[in-house]
Amino acid sequence: MKVVVLAGPESSGKSWLAALLQQRFGGTMVGEYVRYFIEQNPRETCLADIPDIALGQLRWEDEARAQQPALLILDTHLLSNILWSQTLFGDCPQWLETELLKRHYDLHLLLSPDDVEWTADGQRCQPSLAERQAFFAASLDWLTDHQQTVQVITGDWQARQQHACAAVEQLMGSRETCSDSISP
């Protein structure tokens, strides 16, 4: 089983690329638990919610891992929970990083916020490019510091699609391509 994680700031194309990669390469895709959590709890999220959000994300990921698909595509993982908790609340439960480091990920596709428009969706809260660039930098720092395999994805929607597909194609040793250009 190969595990690919889409990482980076909001509105950079993670969910769109995760769905596109699953469409092209098959496998199992795991979405963002926090979106489900917010829909089920329509109120301001607080620091006390972070453990529940993280445990939900882990449960979804572990259930998908148990199926042993050839390719597991994660729209996000605990790094996002860690960074959002620190960004929004200035704190984060210590066990999140421990749990994140227990799992193996073959490839992180880290999406840059540059070259694409921010889109409001009712849950996003960083319309400022500078804030999203800071989130990107924090993601890259963590992935690098923890010696995770990472490929930075930049450019417009078409370039992101091409780079992400090429990275997964290489990981899987596949000849499948993502030549049809689509945008989110």
N, C-alpha and C positions, 0 to 999 in steps of 0.2 A: 504494500500500500504506500502510495506517495501522498504526502500532505502538503497542500499549498495554502498559504494564508494571504489574504488581501489586507493590507495594513495602510494606515495613513489617516490624514484628516478627513473630516466630513466633506461631502460634495466633491470628492475627487474621482468617483467612478467605481468604488469598491463593489457595491452590490450589482451594478450593471455588468462589470467584468466577471464577477463570480458566476452570474447566470450565463453569460456568454461562454465562459470556459466550460461550464457543465454541458451546455448545449453542444459544443464542439468536441469535447473529449469524453463525455459521459461522466460516470462516477456519482458521488453524492455531494450535495452542497448543503452547508449549514449556515443559516442566516444569523442575524444579529439579535440575540435574546433581548437586549435593552429596548429595542423597538416594540417587541411583544409586551415587555414589562410596562412600558409607558402607556401602551394602549389599554392594558388591564388595570393600571393605576393612574388615572388621569388627574394628576396633581404634580406639584413641584417635587422632583426627585431630590433626595438628600443623602448625606454621607451614610446614614443608617441603611439605605437601600443597596449600597454597593455590594455587600456580601450576597444578598439574594440575587442580584443581577449576575454577579460572577458565577455563583453556583448554578444558575439557570444556563449560562453559556457553557459551562463545563459539562453539565448534564447532556445538553444537545450535542456537544462535540463527542463525548464519550459514547453516547448511543450510536452516533454515526461511525465512530471507530470500530465499535463492536461488530458492525456489518462487514468490515474488512473490504471496502470497495477498492478497486485498483487505484482510484484517484479520489481523494477527499479534499474538497474545496471549502475553506472557511472564509466567510465574508468578513470575519473579525476573529480575534481571540482575546485572551486576558490582558494583553498589552494595552489594548484600547481601554479596557476597564480601569487599569492602573493609571494611565495618563489622564483620562477624563476625571477620575476621582481626585487626582492631584491638581488638575486645572480648575475644576469647579469648587472643590472643598478644601484644597491645601493639605490633604491627608489621604492616606490609602491604607487599608488593612494589609499588614505585612505578608500574610499567607498567600495573597494573590500572586506575587512574584515567585514564591516557592512552588506553587501549583503550576504556574506557567512553565517553569524550568524543568519540571518533571516530565513534560511531554516532548516528543520529537516532532519537529516540523522540517520538511525537506526544503522548502522554498518560501520566502516571504517576498511578495510583490508589494513594494512600498510605493504608493502613489503620491506624487507631488501635487500640491494645490495649484501650482503655476500652470498657466495656459488654458485653464478651464474656468468657466463661470461658476460662482456659488449659486446654488438653487435652494430657496426656502422650501421646507416640506412640513412645517409645523413642529418638528422635533429638533431641527438643527439650530445651533446658537452661535456660530462663529462666522458671520458674514465678512469680517475683516480678513483680508489676505494675510496680513502680518500675523494674526493669531493662528491661522491655519499653517503658515510657514513655521511658526514656533512648534506647533504640534508635530509637524513633519520632522523637524530637526530633533525633537525629543524622541520620536520613534526611531529615527536612524541612529541616534546615539545609543539607545538601549539595545537595539539589534546588533550594532557593531560591538558594543561593550560585552555582550553576552555571546559573541562569536556565532551569531545566527546567519544562515545563508540568506542573503537579501539581494534583490535586484530592484533598483529604483526605476519607476515607470514615469515618464514625462511626456510632454507634447499634447497635441490636441487629441480628440476622441479616437480618431483613426490611428494615430501613432500609438496611443495607449493600448488599443486593441491588438495591433501588430506586435508590439513588444511583449505584451503579456502572453499572447498565443505562442510566440516564438520561445519564450522561456519555458512554458509548460510542455511544448512540443519537445524541447531538448531534454527536460526532466523525464518525460515519459518515453523518450526514444520513439516518438510517433511521427508519422508522416501527415497526420491530420493538420489542417491549417485553418486560420481564421481570415480568409481572404475577403469575405463579404464584409464590406464596411457598414457598420451600424453605429449609431450614437445613442446615448441614453435619452 
